[in-house]
Amino acid sequence: MKQKRWMFLSNHGHVFTYITKHPSSTAEETARKINLSLRGVQNILADLNQAGYLEKVREGRSNRYIVHTELPLRHKLEREHTIGEILQALGCDNREKTPLKNHRTRMSFRQ
């Protein structure tokens, strides 16, 4: 009997984790590394940006992503935890704190 293949993280989780570890990577690089379509990664990045978890900053001809780790997880069962807690558990703990204009904490993850 063939075993079902499933994972604990969704595609959104994989993209978010990869971008956190590689904030200057392109959508194409991200798609190739996590084995998703370019369009799928672009849609996920748009979702994460719209929800406030990512902020896209233009640097010359490329982008860098800033992760807002202080935001809560989205499901009602996990809302008392922040996305930063999950990212830290996944080994994303290189943080550079910079205050935002609206006084939220901004953390830029760099290699």
The 8 nearest C-alpha neighbors of each residue, nearest first, counted from 0:
[[1, 2, 3, 4, 5, 6, 7, 8],
 [0, 2, 3, 4, 5, 6, 7, 8],
 [3, 1, 4, 0, 5, 6, 7, 8],
 [4, 2, 5, 1, 0, 6, 7, 8],
 [3, 5, 2, 6, 1, 7, 8, 0],
 [4, 6, 3, 7, 8, 2, 9, 10],
 [7, 5, 8, 4, 9, 10, 3, 13],
 [6, 8, 9, 5, 12, 13, 10, 4],
 [9, 7, 12, 6, 13, 10, 11, 5],
 [8, 10, 12, 11, 13, 7, 6, 14],
 [9, 11, 13, 12, 14, 8, 43, 35],
 [12, 10, 9, 14, 13, 43, 15, 8],
 [13, 11, 9, 15, 8, 10, 14, 16],
 [12, 14, 10, 16, 15, 11, 17, 9],
 [15, 13, 17, 11, 16, 12, 18, 10],
 [16, 14, 12, 18, 13, 17, 11, 19],
 [15, 17, 19, 13, 14, 18, 12, 20],
 [16, 18, 14, 20, 19, 15, 21, 13],
 [19, 17, 21, 22, 15, 20, 16, 14],
 [18, 20, 16, 17, 22, 21, 108, 15],
 [19, 21, 17, 18, 91, 22, 108, 16],
 [20, 22, 18, 19, 24, 23, 17, 109],
 [23, 21, 64, 18, 63, 19, 24, 20],
 [24, 22, 63, 21, 62, 64, 25, 61],
 [25, 23, 21, 22, 28, 29, 26, 18],
 [24, 26, 28, 27, 29, 23, 62, 61],
 [25, 27, 29, 28, 30, 40, 41, 37],
 [26, 28, 30, 25, 29, 37, 31, 40],
 [29, 27, 25, 31, 30, 26, 24, 32],
 [28, 30, 26, 32, 27, 31, 33, 25],
 [29, 31, 35, 27, 37, 28, 33, 34],
 [30, 32, 34, 28, 29, 33, 27, 35],
 [33, 31, 29, 30, 34, 28, 35, 17],
 [34, 32, 30, 31, 35, 29, 13, 14],
 [35, 33, 31, 30, 32, 36, 29, 37],
 [36, 34, 30, 33, 39, 37, 31, 40],
 [37, 35, 39, 38, 30, 40, 34, 31],
 [36, 38, 40, 30, 39, 27, 41, 26],
 [37, 39, 41, 36, 40, 42, 35, 30],
 [40, 38, 36, 42, 37, 41, 43, 35],
 [39, 41, 43, 37, 42, 38, 30, 44],
 [42, 40, 38, 44, 39, 43, 37, 45],
 [43, 41, 45, 39, 40, 44, 38, 46],
 [42, 44, 46, 40, 45, 41, 11, 47],
 [45, 43, 47, 41, 46, 42, 48, 40],
 [44, 46, 48, 42, 43, 47, 49, 41],
 [47, 45, 43, 49, 44, 48, 50, 42],
 [48, 46, 44, 50, 52, 45, 49, 53],
 [49, 47, 53, 45, 51, 50, 46, 54],
 [48, 50, 46, 51, 47, 45, 52, 53],
 [51, 49, 47, 48, 52, 46, 53, 45],
 [52, 50, 48, 49, 53, 47, 54, 67],
 [51, 53, 67, 47, 50, 48, 66, 54],
 [54, 52, 48, 66, 51, 65, 47, 67],
 [53, 55, 65, 64, 48, 56, 66, 51],
 [54, 56, 64, 63, 62, 65, 53, 57],
 [57, 55, 63, 62, 64, 58, 54, 65],
 [56, 58, 62, 61, 59, 63, 55, 60],
 [59, 57, 61, 62, 60, 56, 63, 23],
 [60, 58, 61, 57, 62, 56, 63, 23],
 [59, 61, 58, 62, 57, 63, 56, 23],
 [60, 62, 58, 59, 57, 63, 23, 25],
 [63, 61, 57, 58, 56, 23, 55, 64],
 [64, 62, 23, 22, 56, 55, 57, 65],
 [63, 65, 55, 22, 54, 56, 53, 66],
 [64, 66, 107, 54, 53, 106, 55, 67],
 [65, 67, 53, 106, 68, 52, 107, 64],
 [68, 66, 52, 105, 69, 53, 106, 70],
 [67, 69, 83, 82, 70, 66, 81, 106],
 [68, 70, 67, 81, 83, 71, 82, 104],
 [69, 71, 81, 68, 82, 67, 72, 52],
 [72, 70, 81, 78, 80, 82, 73, 69],
 [71, 73, 78, 81, 82, 77, 74, 80],
 [72, 74, 78, 71, 75, 77, 76, 70],
 [75, 73, 76, 77, 72, 78, 71, 79],
 [74, 76, 78, 77, 73, 72, 79, 71],
 [75, 77, 74, 78, 79, 73, 72, 80],
 [78, 76, 79, 75, 74, 80, 72, 73],
 [79, 77, 72, 71, 80, 75, 76, 73],
 [78, 80, 77, 71, 81, 72, 76, 75],
 [81, 79, 78, 71, 77, 72, 84, 82],
 [82, 80, 71, 83, 70, 84, 72, 69],
 [81, 83, 85, 68, 84, 72, 71, 70],
 [84, 82, 68, 86, 81, 85, 87, 69],
 [83, 85, 87, 82, 81, 86, 88, 80],
 [86, 84, 88, 82, 83, 87, 89, 81],
 [87, 85, 83, 89, 91, 88, 84, 82],
 [86, 88, 91, 92, 90, 84, 89, 85],
 [87, 89, 85, 86, 90, 84, 91, 92],
 [90, 88, 86, 87, 91, 85, 16, 92],
 [89, 91, 87, 88, 92, 86, 93, 20],
 [92, 90, 87, 86, 89, 93, 20, 19],
 [91, 93, 87, 94, 90, 86, 108, 88],
 [94, 92, 108, 91, 109, 95, 110, 107],
 [95, 93, 108, 106, 92, 107, 96, 109],
 [94, 96, 107, 106, 97, 108, 93, 109],
 [97, 95, 106, 105, 94, 98, 107, 104],
 [96, 98, 105, 106, 99, 95, 104, 107],
 [99, 97, 104, 105, 102, 103, 100, 96],
 [100, 98, 102, 101, 103, 105, 104, 97],
 [99, 101, 102, 98, 103, 104, 97, 105],
 [100, 102, 99, 103, 98, 104, 105, 97],
 [103, 101, 99, 100, 98, 104, 105, 97],
 [104, 102, 99, 101, 105, 98, 100, 69],
 [105, 103, 98, 99, 102, 106, 97, 96],
 [104, 106, 97, 67, 96, 98, 99, 103],
 [107, 105, 96, 95, 94, 66, 67, 108],
 [106, 108, 65, 95, 94, 66, 109, 105],
 [107, 109, 94, 93, 19, 20, 106, 22],
 [110, 108, 93, 107, 20, 22, 21, 94],
 [109, 20, 21, 108, 93, 22, 19, 91]]
